[in-house]
Amino acid sequence: MQEALGYCLRCDKKVRVRRAGMGERVNFFLTLATLGLWLWIWVLITIVTRWRCSECEGRAACIDANEYDYLRGAVLLFYLLPWVIWSIYQLGWRLLGH
C-alpha cells in the first residue's frame, strides 16, 4: 500500500491518499533484476491503480512529490535509448543501400 498527500474530490480538501501496489524501491529492483521486463508491468500497475481518500475512500489526486519519479525516467531512458539509437542506425544503413 502506498500513501501520499493528496486532494480528495469528494471531501474537497487535502487528505492522505492511498493506493494498492508495491513500493517504488521494490519495483525498481524488479526492473533491474529482470533486465527491464518488469518495467512494462510497473507502468501498467501505475496507470491502472487509482489514488483513494483515506477518510472516505473516494477518488483522489496525489499532489505529493514522489522522490522516485526520476528513477522511472532514468530506467525508461536506460532501456529505450539504445533501441532508438540502433533503429536509427539500421534505418540509415538501409537508406544508404548497404
C-alpha positions as a printed Julia matrix, in Angstrom:
98×3 Matrix{Float64}:
   0.0    0.0     0.0
   1.37   3.41   -0.97
   0.46   6.59    0.89
   0.96  10.22   -0.02
  -0.54  13.67    0.4
  -3.42  14.3    -1.95
  -6.67  16.1    -2.64
  -9.99  14.29   -2.24
 -12.63  15.23   -4.78
 -15.48  14.12   -2.52
 -14.2   15.67    0.76
 -12.98  18.74   -1.15
  -9.84  19.06    0.97
  -6.24  17.9     1.33
  -6.03  14.42    2.85
  -3.78  11.38    3.0
  -4.38   9.24   -0.07
  -3.66   5.54   -0.64
  -3.38   3.11   -3.48
  -2.62  -0.56   -3.76
   0.75  -1.58   -5.05
   4.32  -2.22   -4.13
   6.82   0.43   -3.18
   8.98   2.19   -5.74
  12.16   0.53   -4.5
  10.71  -2.97   -4.96
   9.56  -2.13   -8.49
  12.93  -0.59   -9.35
  14.77  -3.67   -8.06
  12.48  -5.99  -10.02
  13.05  -3.9   -13.16
  16.81  -4.26  -12.79
  16.63  -7.94  -11.83
  14.51  -8.83  -14.88
  16.59  -6.67  -17.24
  13.72  -4.31  -17.92
  10.88  -6.78  -18.39
   9.23  -5.7   -15.12
   9.19  -2.06  -16.3
   6.17  -2.65  -18.51
   4.25  -4.31  -15.67
   5.24  -1.43  -13.37
   3.91   1.11  -15.87
   0.62  -0.82  -16.2
   0.22  -1.06  -12.42
   0.87   2.67  -12.07
  -1.71   3.53  -14.73
  -4.42   1.13  -13.51
  -4.28   1.72   -9.75
  -6.14   4.8    -8.52
  -5.47   7.01   -5.53
  -8.23   6.84   -2.88
  -9.0    9.14    0.04
  -8.01   7.66    3.41
 -11.12   9.18    5.03
 -14.0    8.48    2.63
 -12.41   6.08    0.06
 -13.47   8.46   -2.71
 -11.37   9.26   -5.77
  -8.42  11.46   -5.02
  -5.49  13.06   -6.78
  -1.96  12.66   -5.47
  -0.22  16.01   -5.04
   2.76  14.78   -3.04
   6.02  14.87   -4.97
   7.31  11.36   -5.36
  11.01  11.16   -4.59
  11.44   8.24   -7.01
   9.88   9.81  -10.12
  13.32  10.49  -11.54
  14.06   6.74  -11.35
  11.19   5.94  -13.7
  12.57   8.33  -16.27
  16.1    7.03  -15.84
  15.05   3.39  -16.2
  12.92   4.18  -19.23
  15.76   6.14  -20.83
  18.27   3.4   -19.99
  16.22   0.73  -21.74
  14.73   2.69  -24.64
  17.66   4.86  -25.74
  19.84   2.01  -27.07
  16.87   0.63  -29.02
  16.13   4.05  -30.56
  19.8    4.58  -31.49
  20.01   1.09  -33.01
  16.79   1.64  -35.0
  18.03   4.96  -36.39
  21.36   3.36  -37.29
  19.64   0.46  -39.09
  17.29   2.79  -40.95
  20.18   4.94  -42.1
  22.15   1.89  -43.14
  19.22   0.64  -45.26
  18.61   4.05  -46.82
  22.25   4.13  -47.94
  21.73   0.81  -49.72
  24.02  -1.36  -47.63
